[in-house]
């Protein structure tokens, strides 16, 4: 990932850190620090997006509703931003985006971001590259949901979450994982137990500890890695 020397010293968000000094300076006056509490909703379905968030710590889920059920279609953490619809010229999204792991970040009004995008083609191109990465991620989520078993999908999800937190502890409940993966809680519990028996993870109430990342990657197989490689290539 290419990052300017000036931005890496001040920016924990990897997308902001990858911007040129000139493009970052277009955004900097309008970026406001914000605490991202658990379950904080960053975007509501089919409602105007007022603010765009660059996450420094924590994880947000992009969630679709199908037949009354919530299904996670993507994850955003310190590598990216919410508001991809704004980057594409839209004003809203059919999906909800909210925090599943609390943290902090910075937000900018959608209006201020749009003005910055109009002022700088290079800024717009960089954020469009992130949109492409996110589209690849959602496509591979669809592949995983259609073709993989629960244990493989869970392994992929753990790897993606682990990419977006510091340390090796994920603060998540079985119930929340079942909601995100759109499977029964009993199925998630069984898959977690299988991974724990292989000494790949350790579980406790409300947390998952990653013990053997390489082993988890073997379980996930080809389900994990393509969006991550695309991010490294483009950003």
Backbone bond lengths (Angstrom), bond angles and torsions (degrees), N, CA, C in turn:
res aa  C-N    CA-C-N  psi(-1)  N-CA   C-N-CA  omega(-1)  CA-C   N-CA-C  phi
1 X - - - 1.453 - - 1.517 109.83 -
2 X 1.318 118.24 130.72 1.454 120.76 179.63 1.517 109.67 -91.57
3 X 1.325 116.33 129.20 1.447 120.58 178.61 1.520 108.94 -134.95
4 X 1.306 116.59 144.00 1.446 119.05 176.71 1.510 109.87 -75.10
5 X 1.338 116.99 149.30 1.458 120.89 -177.62 1.509 111.20 -62.98
6 X 1.335 117.59 -36.42 1.454 119.77 -176.79 1.512 112.05 -71.21
7 X 1.333 117.75 -34.09 1.457 119.77 -175.50 1.509 112.49 -81.34
8 X 1.344 119.29 -32.03 1.450 120.40 -176.81 1.511 111.74 -68.08
9 X 1.352 117.53 -24.12 1.458 119.52 -178.34 1.516 111.80 -76.26
10 X 1.318 118.03 -18.28 1.454 119.89 -174.70 1.521 113.36 -121.25
11 X 1.312 118.99 -16.24 1.454 121.46 -173.27 1.521 111.95 -111.53
12 X 1.335 115.52 122.74 1.462 120.11 174.37 1.521 111.36 -86.60
13 X 1.321 115.92 -23.81 1.461 119.02 176.06 1.519 109.07 -74.03
14 X 1.315 117.14 123.86 1.463 121.42 -172.29 1.521 112.85 -68.20
15 X 1.322 116.83 -30.41 1.462 119.38 179.15 1.526 110.29 -70.47
16 X 1.327 117.03 -44.47 1.461 119.98 175.79 1.524 110.74 -62.99
17 X 1.335 116.09 -39.08 1.463 120.20 -179.26 1.520 112.48 -66.05
18 X 1.331 116.94 -23.11 1.464 121.20 -179.32 1.523 112.88 -83.94
19 X 1.337 116.78 -10.25 1.460 119.70 -179.17 1.523 111.04 -73.01
20 X 1.316 115.46 154.36 1.462 119.85 172.11 1.529 108.85 -67.41
21 X 1.334 118.20 156.37 1.469 119.83 177.23 1.528 112.48 -54.55
22 X 1.327 117.31 -39.59 1.465 120.22 -178.69 1.525 111.18 -65.04
23 X 1.331 117.15 -43.34 1.465 119.98 -179.58 1.523 111.34 -70.00
24 X 1.321 116.68 -39.18 1.463 119.16 177.01 1.523 110.68 -62.64
25 X 1.316 117.03 -37.69 1.463 120.47 -179.91 1.522 112.39 -67.21
26 X 1.329 117.39 -24.80 1.463 120.13 174.04 1.524 111.63 -66.30
27 X 1.330 115.84 -33.63 1.464 120.79 -177.61 1.522 112.85 -90.69
28 X 1.325 116.44 -32.95 1.460 121.35 -168.34 1.537 114.06 -51.53
29 X 1.350 120.30 -43.56 1.470 118.95 -178.16 1.529 113.91 -63.26
30 X 1.326 117.00 -18.79 1.468 121.02 -174.33 1.532 113.04 -107.49
31 X 1.325 116.69 -4.13 1.464 120.68 179.59 1.522 109.63 -83.13
32 X 1.325 115.90 127.06 1.462 121.71 -178.42 1.521 109.47 -120.80
33 X 1.341 118.38 128.59 1.471 119.85 177.27 1.530 110.90 -61.17
34 X 1.320 115.59 145.24 1.459 119.98 -178.99 1.521 109.59 -148.06
35 X 1.336 116.06 139.52 1.463 121.23 172.34 1.522 108.16 -80.49
36 X 1.317 116.02 134.45 1.463 121.51 -178.25 1.519 108.66 -110.24
37 X 1.332 115.07 91.37 1.453 120.20 -177.66 1.526 111.56 -73.36
38 X 1.315 115.14 155.09 1.457 121.29 176.70 1.521 110.00 -54.07
39 X 1.324 116.17 131.39 1.469 125.97 179.29 1.528 113.30 73.77
40 X 1.313 118.09 6.06 1.463 119.43 175.74 1.524 109.02 -60.36
41 X 1.313 116.57 129.92 1.461 120.98 -177.64 1.527 109.50 -91.83
42 X 1.320 116.12 118.87 1.458 121.53 -179.94 1.520 111.76 -88.40
43 X 1.328 116.65 -31.32 1.461 121.81 177.13 1.520 108.94 -141.68
44 X 1.327 115.84 139.38 1.455 121.52 175.47 1.524 108.94 -107.60
45 X 1.333 117.13 145.17 1.469 119.67 -176.53 1.526 112.27 -59.04
46 X 1.320 114.79 129.54 1.463 122.24 173.48 1.531 113.80 58.10
47 X 1.331 115.45 26.87 1.465 121.04 175.47 1.527 108.74 -115.62
48 X 1.324 117.68 147.41 1.470 119.18 -179.71 1.531 111.76 -55.92
49 X 1.315 115.96 135.49 1.463 121.51 177.62 1.525 107.56 -84.95
50 X 1.323 116.15 113.12 1.462 120.37 -177.96 1.522 112.28 -89.38
51 X 1.336 116.10 -34.33 1.457 121.07 -176.86 1.520 110.35 -133.35
52 X 1.313 115.45 148.19 1.462 123.22 176.09 1.521 107.53 -114.19
53 X 1.345 116.09 137.07 1.462 121.67 -172.99 1.523 110.92 -113.46
54 X 1.327 115.22 131.97 1.458 122.63 169.39 1.522 106.59 -105.49
55 X 1.321 116.97 113.04 1.463 122.04 -172.83 1.525 109.94 -82.83
56 X 1.330 116.24 128.68 1.465 121.76 174.14 1.523 110.87 -91.87
57 X 1.323 116.04 -47.44 1.464 121.88 174.89 1.523 108.07 -137.83
58 X 1.335 115.84 153.61 1.457 120.43 -177.66 1.521 111.35 103.39
59 X 1.319 115.24 175.10 1.465 121.67 -178.81 1.523 108.91 -137.45
60 X 1.324 115.71 133.17 1.458 121.42 174.36 1.521 109.73 -110.68
61 X 1.323 115.60 143.34 1.461 122.25 175.87 1.521 109.74 -103.69
62 X 1.314 115.66 135.99 1.459 121.51 169.91 1.522 106.30 -98.37
63 X 1.322 115.97 120.42 1.461 121.10 -167.42 1.522 110.70 -124.17
64 X 1.327 115.89 133.26 1.459 122.59 174.33 1.522 108.95 -104.55
65 X 1.313 116.27 153.74 1.462 121.89 176.89 1.520 108.22 -111.19
66 X 1.332 115.92 123.36 1.458 121.47 179.76 1.516 108.80 -130.52
67 X 1.329 116.82 117.25 1.470 121.88 -179.24 1.524 111.57 53.65
68 X 1.324 115.23 40.67 1.455 120.40 177.73 1.510 114.89 80.37
69 X 1.326 118.16 -0.72 1.461 121.73 -179.50 1.524 110.28 -107.23
70 X 1.342 115.01 142.00 1.453 120.89 176.78 1.520 109.78 -85.69
71 X 1.322 116.62 134.98 1.463 122.12 177.62 1.525 107.87 -134.70
72 X 1.321 116.02 124.50 1.459 119.11 177.94 1.525 110.00 -74.74
73 X 1.329 115.87 130.86 1.465 120.26 179.45 1.523 112.09 -112.08
74 X 1.328 117.51 -11.52 1.457 119.30 179.71 1.508 112.83 -168.92
75 X 1.335 115.44 160.54 1.465 123.76 177.13 1.521 109.37 -121.26
76 X 1.325 115.30 143.87 1.463 120.99 174.17 1.521 107.71 -131.59
77 X 1.324 116.06 134.49 1.458 121.14 176.17 1.511 110.01 -139.37
78 X 1.325 115.20 -143.74 1.465 120.27 -175.70 1.521 112.69 -67.98
79 X 1.329 117.30 -7.33 1.471 119.90 178.55 1.518 112.87 -83.27
80 X 1.352 117.54 -10.31 1.451 116.20 -168.30 1.509 116.09 -152.82
81 X 1.315 114.36 -147.75 1.453 122.26 -170.21 1.525 109.98 -152.09
82 X 1.330 115.65 159.34 1.458 120.94 166.72 1.528 107.52 -87.48
83 X 1.313 116.51 -177.22 1.457 119.29 173.48 1.509 115.95 75.00
84 X 1.327 117.37 29.56 1.467 118.42 178.60 1.533 111.56 -60.74
85 X 1.324 116.89 -29.32 1.473 119.58 177.13 1.523 111.17 -61.37
86 X 1.328 116.44 -36.91 1.466 120.89 179.65 1.526 110.32 -65.32
87 X 1.325 116.46 -41.77 1.468 120.82 178.89 1.524 110.33 -60.72
88 X 1.330 116.43 -33.52 1.465 121.65 -178.94 1.524 112.94 -84.95
89 X 1.334 116.68 -0.01 1.451 120.10 178.04 1.509 114.64 97.21
90 X 1.328 117.45 5.01 1.454 121.26 179.09 1.517 112.36 -92.52
91 X 1.323 115.69 177.72 1.458 121.20 -178.28 1.519 112.88 -121.33
92 X 1.330 116.92 -10.19 1.463 119.75 -177.36 1.519 109.08 -154.05
93 X 1.336 115.02 172.60 1.463 122.00 177.84 1.521 108.63 -134.70
94 X 1.323 118.47 147.85 1.466 119.88 175.54 1.518 112.80 -74.42
95 X 1.332 117.32 -6.65 1.457 121.81 -174.75 1.522 111.88 -106.51
96 X 1.316 114.64 161.84 1.461 122.13 173.59 1.524 108.88 -100.00
97 X 1.325 116.61 144.97 1.459 121.48 175.19 1.519 108.09 -129.15
98 X 1.332 116.48 123.40 1.468 118.64 180.00 1.519 110.67 -148.52
99 X 1.339 114.65 161.76 1.459 121.44 -175.31 1.512 110.93 -76.82
100 X 1.322 116.26 127.16 1.456 120.58 172.88 1.520 111.18 -107.07
101 X 1.337 117.98 -18.82 1.461 123.26 169.79 1.523 106.28 -129.07
102 X 1.321 116.94 119.01 1.459 121.39 -175.22 1.526 111.16 -64.45
103 X 1.318 115.57 153.93 1.458 120.34 178.38 1.509 110.32 -172.39
104 X 1.316 115.82 -144.04 1.460 120.28 175.86 1.520 109.33 -147.78
105 X 1.305 115.32 172.12 1.452 119.68 -178.24 1.510 111.18 -174.50
106 X 1.323 114.88 -156.94 1.458 121.91 178.19 1.521 108.13 -136.51
107 X 1.324 115.48 145.91 1.462 117.20 176.44 1.520 110.36 -128.91
108 X 1.307 114.18 155.85 1.455 123.37 -179.77 1.520 106.91 -136.82
109 X 1.315 117.36 144.44 1.462 118.25 178.54 1.526 109.69 -66.19
110 X 1.313 115.21 147.89 1.466 119.53 179.08 1.525 110.64 -60.38
111 X 1.332 116.66 -36.12 1.468 120.03 179.17 1.525 111.23 -63.39
112 X 1.345 116.44 -44.54 1.465 119.96 -179.66 1.524 111.01 -65.41
113 X 1.334 116.29 -38.33 1.462 119.26 178.45 1.526 110.77 -64.83
114 X 1.318 116.73 -43.24 1.471 119.97 -179.76 1.526 111.34 -61.12
115 X 1.322 116.88 -39.85 1.467 120.14 178.38 1.525 110.82 -64.77
116 X 1.343 116.10 -39.29 1.464 119.69 178.07 1.526 110.89 -66.30
117 X 1.329 116.74 -38.27 1.466 120.30 178.34 1.526 111.12 -64.94
118 X 1.327 116.23 -37.28 1.467 120.12 177.54 1.526 111.31 -67.76
119 X 1.341 115.88 -30.46 1.465 120.29 -176.56 1.523 113.12 -81.32
120 X 1.339 116.99 -21.64 1.466 119.39 -174.42 1.520 111.23 -138.53
121 X 1.314 115.79 114.16 1.463 120.12 176.53 1.523 110.42 -66.68
122 X 1.339 117.36 -37.96 1.468 119.62 -177.83 1.525 111.41 -65.79
123 X 1.330 117.18 -36.13 1.463 120.26 175.42 1.520 110.09 -64.34
124 X 1.331 116.32 -45.55 1.463 120.11 -179.33 1.524 110.84 -61.58
125 X 1.328 116.49 -42.50 1.465 120.17 -179.98 1.525 110.88 -62.57
126 X 1.335 117.50 -42.67 1.462 119.83 -179.69 1.522 111.37 -62.75
127 X 1.328 117.22 -44.00 1.463 119.41 -179.68 1.526 111.27 -70.12
128 X 1.328 117.12 -31.75 1.466 119.78 173.89 1.526 111.24 -65.07
129 X 1.315 116.85 -33.65 1.463 119.88 175.77 1.525 110.41 -62.21
130 X 1.337 116.70 -40.65 1.466 118.32 176.72 1.525 110.51 -64.63
131 X 1.328 117.37 -40.62 1.469 120.13 177.42 1.524 109.99 -57.19
132 X 1.330 117.07 -42.06 1.466 119.77 178.32 1.525 110.89 -61.41
133 X 1.330 116.62 -44.96 1.468 120.04 178.44 1.523 110.23 -58.64
134 X 1.335 116.23 -43.50 1.461 119.31 -178.57 1.525 110.94 -65.81
135 X 1.321 117.72 -37.28 1.465 120.76 176.70 1.526 110.92 -63.39
136 X 1.323 117.01 -39.03 1.469 120.26 176.52 1.527 109.73 -63.94
137 X 1.330 116.35 -41.24 1.467 119.23 178.44 1.529 111.42 -60.38
138 X 1.338 117.24 -46.40 1.463 119.47 -178.65 1.526 111.37 -65.40
139 X 1.331 117.17 -34.84 1.465 120.06 176.72 1.519 110.62 -63.04
140 X 1.320 117.17 -41.45 1.457 120.08 -179.31 1.526 111.75 -74.51
141 X 1.326 117.21 -25.49 1.462 119.28 170.88 1.522 110.01 -64.68
142 X 1.330 117.21 -41.75 1.466 120.79 177.30 1.522 110.98 -62.60
143 X 1.330 117.36 -40.99 1.466 120.87 177.50 1.523 110.41 -62.04
144 X 1.328 116.14 -45.19 1.466 120.20 -179.76 1.522 110.93 -61.95
145 X 1.331 116.79 -44.34 1.461 120.13 -179.07 1.522 112.09 -64.64
146 X 1.335 116.77 -31.41 1.464 120.49 -176.43 1.519 113.08 -85.03
147 X 1.335 118.17 -31.06 1.459 120.00 -167.41 1.526 114.91 -118.57
148 X 1.318 118.80 -19.36 1.468 120.37 -170.38 1.519 111.79 -101.94
149 X 1.336 115.41 157.42 1.459 119.57 173.73 1.528 109.58 -82.82
150 X 1.331 115.64 172.31 1.465 120.08 -174.34 1.519 111.36 -61.04
151 X 1.328 117.36 -41.20 1.462 120.18 -177.65 1.524 111.31 -63.51
152 X 1.315 117.68 -40.66 1.470 121.01 178.25 1.527 111.10 -66.82
153 X 1.326 116.23 -42.74 1.465 120.21 178.85 1.515 110.96 -64.44
154 X 1.333 116.25 -40.94 1.461 120.22 178.58 1.525 110.69 -64.23
155 X 1.333 116.69 -42.12 1.468 120.36 178.53 1.526 110.33 -60.08
156 X 1.323 116.48 -44.44 1.472 119.92 177.57 1.513 110.99 -60.19
157 X 1.318 116.00 -44.64 1.459 120.09 -178.00 1.529 110.65 -63.92
158 X 1.320 117.96 -42.85 1.466 121.20 178.77 1.523 110.40 -60.24
159 X 1.321 117.44 -42.17 1.464 120.96 179.01 1.525 110.92 -63.40
160 X 1.318 116.82 -43.26 1.459 120.16 180.00 1.519 111.29 -64.98
161 X 1.326 116.69 -40.46 1.462 119.80 177.66 1.521 110.88 -67.62
162 X 1.333 116.28 -41.33 1.462 120.81 179.85 1.530 111.17 -61.85
163 X 1.331 116.93 -33.36 1.466 121.05 176.40 1.524 111.79 -61.31
164 X 1.328 117.11 -25.02 1.459 121.39 -168.78 1.518 113.73 -108.72
165 X 1.323 118.67 6.24 1.466 121.47 177.11 1.521 109.09 -125.20
166 X 1.322 115.87 157.13 1.462 120.08 172.53 1.523 107.82 -89.36
167 X 1.328 116.79 143.90 1.453 119.61 -175.45 1.511 110.98 82.13
168 X 1.333 115.39 -169.58 1.468 119.81 -175.22 1.522 112.95 -122.11
169 X 1.337 117.23 19.64 1.460 121.65 -178.17 1.526 109.38 -111.62
170 X 1.335 116.01 125.28 1.457 122.64 177.07 1.518 108.34 -107.45
171 X 1.324 117.10 121.65 1.463 121.69 -177.52 1.523 109.16 -91.04
172 X 1.336 115.30 89.74 1.456 121.47 -174.65 1.519 110.05 -146.67
173 X 1.324 116.50 145.70 1.460 121.16 177.46 1.523 110.67 -96.95
174 X 1.338 115.91 159.60 1.464 121.05 175.76 1.527 110.08 -60.34
175 X 1.322 115.78 -39.19 1.457 120.41 -177.88 1.528 110.93 -62.51
176 X 1.326 115.91 -42.31 1.457 119.03 -179.43 1.522 111.15 -68.69
177 X 1.325 116.91 -39.22 1.462 119.91 177.23 1.524 111.07 -62.23
178 X 1.318 116.68 -40.51 1.468 119.41 179.50 1.520 110.45 -63.90
179 X 1.325 116.28 -36.46 1.459 120.49 177.65 1.523 110.60 -65.83
180 X 1.331 116.50 -45.48 1.463 120.80 -177.04 1.530 112.28 -68.18
181 X 1.340 116.40 -36.67 1.458 120.40 -178.48 1.524 112.56 -89.35
182 X 1.344 115.86 -4.59 1.466 121.86 179.13 1.522 111.93 58.01
183 X 1.342 115.70 44.09 1.460 121.54 176.21 1.526 108.48 -132.73
184 X 1.327 115.41 165.18 1.457 119.24 179.21 1.525 110.48 -64.25
185 X 1.330 115.18 147.89 1.464 119.92 179.30 1.523 110.92 -59.04
186 X 1.330 116.67 -37.18 1.469 119.83 179.44 1.523 110.85 -61.15
187 X 1.336 116.94 -36.47 1.459 120.19 178.58 1.517 111.96 -66.72
188 X 1.338 116.86 -40.15 1.464 120.94 177.17 1.517 110.41 -64.69
189 X 1.338 116.37 -43.74 1.464 120.24 179.93 1.524 110.91 -60.21
190 X 1.325 116.86 -43.68 1.466 120.56 179.34 1.527 111.20 -64.02
191 X 1.328 117.02 -42.25 1.468 120.34 179.43 1.523 111.07 -65.17
192 X 1.325 117.26 -40.39 1.466 120.72 176.88 1.523 110.78 -62.80
193 X 1.326 116.25 -41.29 1.467 120.08 179.03 1.525 110.93 -63.88
194 X 1.329 116.80 -38.61 1.472 119.98 177.99 1.525 111.29 -63.15
195 X 1.327 116.73 -42.93 1.464 120.06 178.12 1.527 111.01 -66.63
196 X 1.327 116.18 -36.34 1.467 119.84 179.22 1.524 111.23 -68.38
197 X 1.338 116.91 -37.79 1.467 119.95 178.76 1.532 111.10 -63.48
198 X 1.314 116.18 -30.06 1.467 120.41 177.00 1.533 112.13 -83.16
199 X 1.328 115.74 2.45 1.472 123.08 -179.84 1.526 111.94 60.58
200 X 1.308 114.42 35.24 1.461 120.32 176.28 1.522 111.11 -91.25
201 X 1.326 115.68 -32.04 1.458 122.01 177.90 1.521 108.99 -138.98
202 X 1.317 114.98 168.16 1.459 122.21 169.96 1.518 106.59 -130.95
203 X 1.319 117.22 137.04 1.457 120.05 -178.09 1.520 110.57 -116.54
204 X 1.306 114.78 147.87 1.456 123.39 172.07 1.521 106.19 -143.83
205 X 1.317 117.31 176.04 1.453 119.98 -178.06 1.524 110.51 -59.43
206 X 1.320 115.72 116.63 1.451 120.73 175.67 1.508 115.92 76.66
207 X 1.345 118.51 12.58 1.458 118.49 179.24 1.519 112.07 -152.35
208 X 1.314 114.55 154.62 1.461 123.70 174.29 1.519 107.19 -126.87
209 X 1.323 116.64 128.35 1.459 121.69 178.74 1.526 108.22 -106.50
210 X 1.315 116.82 122.99 1.463 121.94 178.64 1.523 108.69 -80.49
211 X 1.338 116.74 119.02 1.464 121.99 -178.93 1.523 112.61 -103.39
212 X 1.316 116.79 -36.67 1.469 121.03 -174.51 1.524 108.72 -139.88
213 X 1.320 115.83 88.01 1.462 120.14 -176.01 1.523 112.04 -63.25
214 X 1.335 117.15 -41.12 1.461 120.29 179.40 1.526 111.12 -59.56
215 X 1.322 116.12 -39.40 1.454 119.79 177.87 1.519 112.06 -65.22
216 X 1.328 116.41 -38.87 1.464 120.16 177.57 1.526 110.04 -65.78
217 X 1.324 116.55 -37.81 1.467 119.94 176.75 1.527 111.32 -61.83
218 X 1.319 116.73 -36.71 1.474 119.38 177.94 1.524 110.75 -64.77
219 X 1.330 116.84 -38.60 1.468 120.02 178.47 1.528 110.18 -66.49
220 X 1.318 117.01 -43.98 1.469 120.83 -178.44 1.523 111.81 -68.76
221 X 1.322 117.11 -32.00 1.459 121.11 178.99 1.517 112.57 58.80
222 X 1.323 116.19 -136.73 1.463 121.91 -175.58 1.523 113.29 -71.97
223 X 1.339 117.64 -6.71 1.460 119.95 178.24 1.523 111.67 -67.03
224 X 1.326 116.50 -25.03 1.464 121.37 -177.10 1.521 110.04 -113.52
225 X 1.322 116.28 139.47 1.456 119.47 170.08 1.511 116.31 125.45
226 X 1.325 118.24 -32.95 1.467 119.44 -176.44 1.534 111.64 -68.66
227 X 1.344 119.86 -50.46 1.470 118.39 176.96 1.522 112.51 -61.09
228 X 1.323 116.15 -36.05 1.460 120.30 -179.60 1.530 110.93 -65.48
229 X 1.334 115.91 -40.95 1.467 120.09 176.98 1.530 110.86 -66.24
230 X 1.323 116.55 -36.80 1.462 120.49 178.42 1.525 110.67 -64.72
231 X 1.324 116.58 -38.41 1.467 120.18 176.79 1.524 110.35 -62.05
232 X 1.318 116.54 -46.92 1.469 119.77 -179.94 1.529 111.23 -62.63
233 X 1.323 116.30 -35.28 1.466 120.18 -178.84 1.525 111.84 -70.33
234 X 1.326 116.59 -40.70 1.458 120.32 -171.49 1.522 114.07 -94.19
235 X 1.338 116.35 -34.56 1.470 119.54 -173.32 1.527 110.96 -103.57
